[in-house]
Amino acid sequence: MDVILFDGVCNLCNSAVNFVIDHDRKGRFRFASLQSETGRRLLAQCPPAEGPVDSVVLIRNGRSFVRSDAALEIARHLGGAWPLLTVFKLVPRFVRDAVYEAVARNRYRWFGRTDACRVPAPALKARFLE
């Protein structure tokens, strides 16, 4: 099972979760907010080598993927043409991560934030970890 940890108060992150749900045809991904007890526990069990993160983390088989690596690993397992984005792995990580960090740094200003973490609709509740 792959778990996507996301910033539960970030509108961009919540939109990304909705996007993944819509394109995850096999139901591969589960979700938890970084602010939740489950999210904090999973980060403690699989800490990213790059240090603390505050946006999206993918946890797979006890390993953490962060920044652009997380986004590309997620895209690789979505339906449609999204796996083609993995061609960006040819771009050096420091370049990919610089772009990712610029968006992450400005995400609240550009996309806004909510006062509370996302509450999943009943039909999706099983995909969210408590």
QUITA-V726796 format. One record per pair of residues at least 4 apart in sequence whose C-alpha atoms are under 8 Angstrom apart, sorted by the first residue. I is the first residue (numbers start at 1). J is the second residue. If there is no record, write none. Layout:
# QUITA-V726796
I,J + I,J
This chain:
# QUITA-V726796
1,28 + 1,29 + 1,30 + 1,60 + 1,61 + 2,28 + 2,29 + 2,30 + 2,58 + 2,59 + 2,60 + 2,61 + 3,29 + 3,30 + 3,31 + 3,32 + 3,58 + 3,59 + 3,60 + 4,29 + 4,30 + 4,31 + 4,32 + 4,56 + 4,57 + 4,58 + 4,59 + 5,31 + 5,32 + 5,33 + 5,34 + 5,39 + 5,55 + 5,56 + 5,57 + 5,58 + 5,59 + 6,13 + 6,14 + 6,17 + 6,31 + 6,32 + 6,33 + 6,34 + 6,54 + 6,55 + 6,56 + 6,57 + 7,13 + 7,14 + 7,33 + 7,34 + 7,35 + 7,54 + 7,55 + 7,56 + 7,117 + 8,13 + 8,14 + 8,33 + 8,34 + 8,35 + 8,116 + 8,117 + 8,118 + 9,13 + 9,14 + 9,113 + 9,114 + 9,115 + 9,116 + 9,117 + 9,118 + 10,14 + 10,107 + 10,108 + 10,111 + 10,112 + 10,113 + 10,114 + 11,15 + 11,108 + 11,111 + 11,112 + 11,113 + 11,114 + 12,16 + 12,107 + 12,108 + 12,111 + 12,112 + 13,17 + 13,55 + 13,56 + 14,18 + 14,118 + 15,19 + 16,20 + 17,21 + 17,31 + 18,22 + 19,23 + 20,24 + 20,78 + 21,27 + 21,29 + 23,78 + 23,79 + 23,80 + 24,28 + 24,29 + 24,77 + 24,78 + 24,79 + 25,78 + 25,79 + 29,127 + 30,127 + 30,128 + 30,129 + 31,127 + 31,128 + 31,129 + 32,36 + 32,38 + 32,39 + 32,128 + 32,129 + 32,130 + 33,38 + 33,39 + 33,117 + 34,38 + 34,39 + 34,40 + 34,54 + 34,55 + 35,39 + 35,40 + 35,117 + 36,40 + 36,130 + 37,41 + 37,130 + 38,42 + 38,129 + 38,130 + 39,43 + 40,44 + 41,45 + 42,46 + 42,47 + 43,47 + 43,48 + 45,62 + 46,59 + 46,62 + 46,63 + 46,64 + 47,51 + 47,52 + 47,64 + 48,52 + 48,53 + 48,63 + 48,64 + 48,65 + 48,66 + 49,64 + 53,57 + 53,66 + 55,67 + 55,104 + 56,66 + 56,67 + 56,70 + 56,71 + 57,64 + 57,65 + 57,66 + 57,67 + 57,70 + 58,64 + 58,65 + 58,66 + 58,70 + 58,73 + 58,74 + 59,63 + 59,64 + 59,65 + 60,64 + 60,65 + 65,69 + 65,70 + 65,73 + 66,70 + 66,71 + 67,71 + 67,97 + 67,100 + 67,101 + 68,72 + 68,93 + 68,96 + 68,97 + 68,100 + 69,73 + 69,89 + 69,93 + 70,74 + 71,75 + 72,76 + 72,83 + 72,85 + 72,86 + 72,88 + 72,89 + 73,77 + 73,86 + 74,78 + 75,82 + 75,83 + 75,85 + 75,86 + 76,82 + 76,83 + 76,84 + 76,85 + 76,86 + 77,83 + 78,82 + 78,83 + 79,83 + 81,85 + 88,96 + 89,93 + 91,95 + 91,96 + 92,96 + 93,97 + 94,98 + 95,99 + 96,100 + 97,101 + 98,102 + 99,103 + 100,104 + 101,105 + 102,106 + 103,107 + 106,110 + 107,111 + 107,112 + 108,112 + 108,113 + 120,124 + 120,125 + 120,128 + 121,125 + 124,128
